[in-house]
Amino acid sequence: MLRTAELDFHVHVLPPETAERTDYLDLRDWLRVSAADRALYESTKRTLAANTWSDMDHYADAKSAVIQQILTHARNWRAGQPTS
């Protein structure tokens, strides 16, 4: 994470052909096509953003169940299987 006075942002740099990279790409691509999961992801992030977090790991942990749910849909979609 890069933290500045104006803003914070994350940059993920991952080696090619790793499971983590595949997960990020699957999640990204799925959110582009699924309005329902995109809305779920947005509402989860907005709800969590309203909290004050002393540690960003706690924020990440708080959204992990939703991320895993959406990632399951994304993996199924990528494999040509039903997403629900």
C-alpha positions as CSV (number, residue, x, y, z in Angstrom):
1,M,0.0,0.0,0.0
2,L,1.2,3.5,-0.8
3,R,0.1,6.1,1.6
4,T,0.2,9.8,0.9
5,A,-1.3,12.8,2.5
6,E,-3.8,13.0,-0.3
7,L,-4.8,9.4,-0.8
8,D,-4.1,5.8,-0.2
9,F,-4.0,3.1,-2.8
10,H,-2.9,-0.5,-3.3
11,V,-0.8,-1.8,-6.1
12,H,-0.7,-5.6,-6.5
13,V,2.4,-6.9,-8.3
14,L,2.2,-10.7,-8.7
15,P,4.3,-13.2,-10.6
16,P,2.5,-14.6,-13.7
17,E,0.8,-18.0,-13.4
18,T,0.2,-18.0,-9.7
19,A,-3.1,-18.9,-8.0
20,E,-3.3,-15.5,-6.3
21,R,-2.9,-13.7,-9.7
22,T,-5.5,-16.0,-11.2
23,D,-7.9,-15.2,-8.3
24,Y,-7.5,-11.4,-8.8
25,L,-8.1,-11.7,-12.6
26,D,-11.1,-14.0,-12.1
27,L,-12.6,-11.7,-9.5
28,R,-12.1,-8.6,-11.8
29,D,-13.5,-10.3,-14.9
30,W,-16.5,-11.7,-13.0
31,L,-17.4,-8.3,-11.4
32,R,-17.4,-6.9,-14.9
33,V,-20.2,-9.2,-16.0
34,S,-22.2,-9.9,-12.8
35,A,-24.3,-6.9,-11.8
36,A,-25.5,-8.8,-8.7
37,D,-22.1,-9.6,-7.3
38,R,-20.8,-6.2,-8.3
39,A,-23.6,-4.6,-6.2
40,L,-22.8,-7.0,-3.3
41,Y,-19.1,-6.1,-3.5
42,E,-19.9,-2.4,-3.6
43,S,-22.3,-2.4,-0.7
44,T,-19.9,-4.5,1.4
45,K,-17.1,-2.1,0.7
46,R,-19.2,1.0,1.4
47,T,-20.5,-0.5,4.7
48,L,-17.0,-1.4,5.8
49,A,-15.6,2.0,4.7
50,A,-18.0,3.7,7.1
51,N,-16.0,2.1,10.0
52,T,-12.8,3.4,11.5
53,W,-10.1,0.8,11.1
54,S,-7.0,0.9,13.3
55,D,-5.5,-1.8,11.1
56,M,-6.1,-2.4,7.4
57,D,-5.8,-6.1,7.9
58,H,-9.0,-6.0,10.0
59,Y,-10.7,-4.4,7.1
60,A,-9.4,-7.0,4.7
61,D,-10.5,-9.8,7.1
62,A,-14.0,-8.2,7.4
63,K,-14.6,-8.5,3.7
64,S,-13.0,-11.9,3.1
65,A,-16.2,-13.9,3.4
66,V,-17.9,-11.9,0.7
67,I,-14.8,-12.0,-1.5
68,Q,-14.7,-15.8,-1.2
69,Q,-18.4,-16.1,-2.1
70,I,-17.9,-13.9,-5.2
71,L,-14.6,-15.7,-6.1
72,T,-16.5,-19.0,-6.0
73,H,-19.0,-17.6,-8.6
74,A,-16.1,-16.3,-10.6
75,R,-14.3,-19.6,-10.7
76,N,-17.4,-21.4,-11.7
77,W,-18.1,-18.9,-14.4
78,R,-14.5,-19.2,-15.7
79,A,-14.9,-23.0,-15.8
80,G,-18.3,-22.8,-17.6
81,Q,-20.2,-24.1,-14.6
82,P,-23.4,-22.6,-13.0
83,T,-22.5,-19.6,-10.8
84,S,-25.2,-19.9,-8.1
